Amino acid sequence: MKQSPFVISRFENRNGVTSWRVDGRLHSLRIRRNFKTREEAAAEKAALEMKAMQVASGMRSVTTFMTDAQLREAEDAYRRTEGRSRSLLTYLDYALLNYPETAKEILVADAVADYLAAKWAESKRGLVSDRQVRSITYELNAFKGQFSSTPLGLISPGALVPYLERGGPTLKTYNNRRGVLSTFFKFAYRKDWVAANPVEKTPHHRIRHRRGSAITITAEQAANLMAHVETFKDGAFVPYFALCLFAGIRPSVLCGEIAKLRPEHVRLDTGVIHIEPEVSKVRMKRLVTIQPNLAAWLRAYPLERYPIIPINVAKARRKVFVQFGLTHDVLRHTFISMFVAKFRSMGEAALQAGNSEGIIRKHYLDLKSKDEAERFFSIVPQGHSNVIPMPIAV
């Protein structure tokens, strides 16, 4: 321990009175003071030692209205801006201008939880799809993981850009992330959790879409696929594959149209599948004509015995997709392209598939020949010979 530069000693005055003397040097200045009691001398010694320490470390004593906590915070602020080109007041003015007080303060984690609860409530009311909410949940969980304990009102555009660019995403992925966050911050703005939407000051990339022809399978591949499905799991997956391949029902078993389709929607008596608004991806009713070969499949494998979505469908379905190299929407794409080739009507194909005529022309026109389309719509069950003609649709 460093020895103190000040000492206390007993001193006898000429008049016989005993005093206690503090003696030492404060940066070359000689200090010698007498006190009546040793306690007073000790207090002076401590004060001089503190002053010597302050001078040595650059500290000094000042009169202020600030509390100790405020002084510590001010000192910390100065340390953080040390070496920067601007003064502390410049940064403070910027913060006051860009981060005004909001009505409510909330952490990112709590804000995300409230927003997701609202989106799931919308999903139950049929306003958004479950798949969309799951995508939002995935993105906002990643956002929460990075900013969990940060007050939402302190999230800046500068902090969002590195987050949006994490992992070197494609421009489309970047824009999708930005869109999710923008909608989230709009929700937060309405709740008075933020004073402005910081996403608006982040870059948005313009993308020229160059989508080409849809990916499809041939009539021969479709025949081989359905022949395999008849033997796979005792034919349990026949209705699923038949409806997706020969009626163009959107195939996602989690939140696609096939997951919401009910047996009563499939009307073999009238030859029509009713895609109700709550089933349709675009929330619009449409009617799909049951082609004769699809009627044969559904009569051979009736929905009363073969559910549209079998038990453990995801895992088993994935095996078939992997075995035949199928992509997500290839069954639907094949149906649309074959329908256009056979009936040569883009308008009718658009109505049956729930697409626009422009999309049909751009991605499905002239992908298949009329002969191949005829072979495709002639694929019928091999394990059942009792093919019953389909009634005419009305």
N, C-alpha and C positions, 0 to 999 in steps of 0.2 A: 504494500500500500504506500502511495506517495506521501512523503512527509509534508505536513502543513507549513506554509511559509510564515505563519503567525504563531506566537507563543504567549502564554499567560504566566505572569510572574508576580510574586508578592513585592510591594514597594513601600518603604517607610518614608513618609514626607518629613520635612524639617520640623514641622510642628508636632511631630509624633503620631500623626494619624496614618493608619495603615490603608493603602490603596491596592487595587489589583490592576496591573498594567498589561495592555495588549500591545505587543511589539512585533514588527515585521516590515516587509516591503511589498508594495503593490505595484509591480512593473516599474521598478527603480525609484518609486516614491516611498520615502520612509514614513511609516505609520507608527505613532506612539501615543496611546490614549490610556488615561487612568479612570478607574471606576470604583465606586464605593464597595460594591460586592462582587464576589467571584461570579455569581450568576449573570450579572450585567456584562461582565467582561467576556464570559463565554458566548453570550448572545451576539456581541459585537464581533468576536472572532469568527463565528459562523457566517455572519453577514459579509465580512471581508473575504472569507474563503469563497463564498458564492460569487461575489463580484469578480474575484480573480479568475474563477472558472469561466464565467461569462465572457470576460475579455479574451481569455485564451482560446475559446471556441467560437468567437465571433458573436456570441449572444450579448444582448444588452437589456437593460431594464427600461421599460416604457410604461407610461400611464395610458390605460385603455378602458373603454366601456365593454369590451368583449369578454365573454366568459372564457374559462380555461379550455372548454371543449371547442369553442369557436376559434380560439387562437391556434389550437392544434390543427383544426381543419384548414385554416388559412395558410399555415406553414406547409401542410401537406400539398395544398394547391400550388403554392410557389415551387415546391420541389418537383412536382409533375411537369411544370412548364419550363423548367430549367433547360437552357440550351436551345429553346425554340425562338423563332424569329419574331414572334408577336408577344405582346405583354399579356399578363393574366387578365386584365380588364377587357382586352380585345376578345379573348376566348369566352369570357363571361357574357359580354354583350351578344356574341353569336348564339350562345346557349339560350339566353333569354328571348332572343328573336325567333329561334327555330324550335324551341321546346317550351312553349307557354304551358302554364298549369292547366291540366285537364280536370274535368269535374270529378273523376274517379281515378284512383290509382290501382292498377292491377298487374300482376305478374303474367308473363307470357304463358306459363303453364296453366294458370287459372283461366285466362282468356280463351285458350285453345279448347279447354274442357267445356266451357260454356258454348262455344261456337259449334263444336261437334255434336253436343247434345241437341242443339237447335236443328242441325242438318239431319240427324237421325229422326227427329220428330217430323221434319218435312218428308223424309222418305216414307214414314208410316202413312202419311196422308197422300202419298202418290205424287208429290210435287217433284221429287228427284229420284233417280234410280239408286238401288243399293250399291251397284257397282261404282257409280259416281261418288257416293259418300265414302266408300272404301278407299277410293283413290285420294280423296280429300284428306281422309284420316291418315293415310300413309305419309302424305306430304307434310301435313301439319305436325305429325309426330316427329319427323326429322327436324322440322323447324323448332319445335319445343325442345328437342334434345340439345340443340345448339344455344338456345336463348332462354332456357327454362326459368332461371332465377332473375332474369332481367326485367325491369319494369317495361311494360309494353310501350308506354309513351316515350321511352328513350331509344327505341329502335330507329336508326337513321338509314337513309338510302345507301350511305357508304358502307354500312354493316350488312345490308341486304345483298349487295352485288356479289361479294365473295360467296355468300351462301347460295345464291342462284347459280353461280358458275362452278359449284363444287363438283368434282369428278369429271370436269371437261365435257358437259352434256352437249347434245346436238341443239341446234337453234330451236327446234320444235319442243324439245324437253325443257329448255330454258324458258320458253314462252309459256308452257303449261304450268311450270312451277310459279312463274310470275303471276299468272292468272289466278291460281289458287290463293296466293298470298294477298293479291289485290282485293279479291272478294272478302277474304277474312278481315282485312283492315277496314273495308267499307262497313262491315258489321260492327267492328270495334268503334268506328267513328260515330255510328248511330247510337252506340251505347255510352258515348262520351268518355271512352277509354283512351282515345288519342285525339290530338288537335287537328291532325291532317293525315292523309294516306301517304306514307313514305314510298310506297311502291310506284306512285305516279312519277317520281323523279329517278327511277331506274330505267335502263335502256330496254326497249322493246325491238325485237328483230323482225324485219320483214322477210318473208319466205315465199319464194316462187314455187308453187306446188307443181310437181311434174309426175303425178301418179300415172302409171301406164295401165296396161290391161290387167284385169283381175287374174289371180292365180286360180286355176281350175284343175280338175282331173278329167281323164278321158272316159268315154262310155265303157271301155273295157276295164279300166281301173275301178270304176263305180260298180260294175258287175262283180268283179273279184272281191271288192270290199263287202258288198251285201251278201255274197255267198259265204264269206268268212263270218260275218255278223250272225248269220243263221245258226252257225255251229258254236258260236262263242257264248258261253254262259247260258246254254240251252235257249238261245234266241231272245234273251231278256232285253237286249239292246236294239232289237229290230225296229220298234216304233220310233225310238229316238233318232236313229240314223235315217230311217225312211222319211220322217217328217222334215228333217233338216236337208236331206239330199233331194227329195222329190217335191218339196213344197217351199223350200227356201226359208224355213223358220230360223231365226237367229239362234246359234247353237250353244251359247254359254250356259253351262249347268248351274252357275252361281246366280246370275242375274239377267240372262238373256231371255228372249221370248219363249224358248222351249221350257225354261224353268218355271214360267208362269202359266203356260198353256194347260188347260184342263180337258179331260176326256169329253165333257159336254160341249166344248168348243169345236170338236171334230165331228162334223155332221155327215156321216156316210149316207144317210137317207136323202139328203139334198145335194150331196157331192160338194160341200163347201166347208172350209175351215174358217171360223170366225176369230180373227185377231182383234180382240177388244182393246180399247184405249189403255186399260191397265196392264195389258200384256205387251202392247206395241212399244217399241223403243222410242218412236216419235210421238207417242200418246195420241195416235189417230187410228180409228177403226179401219180395217181393211178385210177383204174377203179373198181367200186363196182357193182357187178351184182344185179339187182333188182329181188329179190325173188318173186314168184307168189303172196304171201300174201301181200307183200309191194306194188306190182302193184295194187292189189285190193284196198288198202287203198288210194293210190294216184289217182286212177280213181274215187273212191267214194268222195274224197275230193280233187279236182283238185287244183293245185297251182295257177291257174288263179283266183280262188275265195278265196282260203285259203292260205295266205302268209306263208312262212316257219317260219318267225319270226313275230308273231302278235304284235299288239300295246300293250304296258305295259306288255311285256312278262315276265320280271324278277319277278315282284311281284306275278302275277298269277301262273307262273311256280313253284315258291317257295311253294305255297299252296299245289299244287299237290305232290311235292317232300316230303313235311312234312307229308301229309296225308298218303302216302304210304311208308314212311320211306326210301326214295331213297337217296343214296349217289351220289356224283358228277358224277362219271363215270360208275355207275352201269348199265345204259342202254347199253352202248358200250361194257362193260365187258360181259353182258349177250349175246349180239349178237355174239361175238367172240367165247365164250364157246359153244353156240348152233351150230354155223357153224362148228366148229371142230367135235362136236359130230355127226352131220348129214353126213358130207362129208368126215370125217376122213383124211383130208389133211391139215397138218400144213403149208405146203408151200403155198397153195392157200389161207388159212386163213390169213397168213402173208401179202400176196399181197393185199387182200381185205381190211384188217384193217390198213395197213401202219405200221406194226410192223416187227420185225425180227423173224425168225423162232425159234430162241432160246427163245425169250420172250413168244411166243405162247406155246412152250413146257413147259416152267417153270411155267406159271401162268394159262393156260387155258385148257390144255390137261386133259381129263377124268374128267371134272367137271360135265358134263351132260351125260345122257344116250341117245342112238339113239331114243328111243321111246319119251322121253321128247322133244328132238329137233324136232321131227316130229310134235308133238302137238304145239310147239312154232311157227314153220313156217306155221302152219295151222290157226293161229289166223287171222280172217278177220273181216271186219266191220259188226256189228250186225244191224245197222240202215239202211244198204243198201244191197239189195239182188242181185243187178246187178253186180256180180263179173265177170269181163272180163278177159280171159286168157292173160297172159303176152307173148309178142313175145320172141322168142329165142334170147339170146344175141349173137352179132356178133363182 
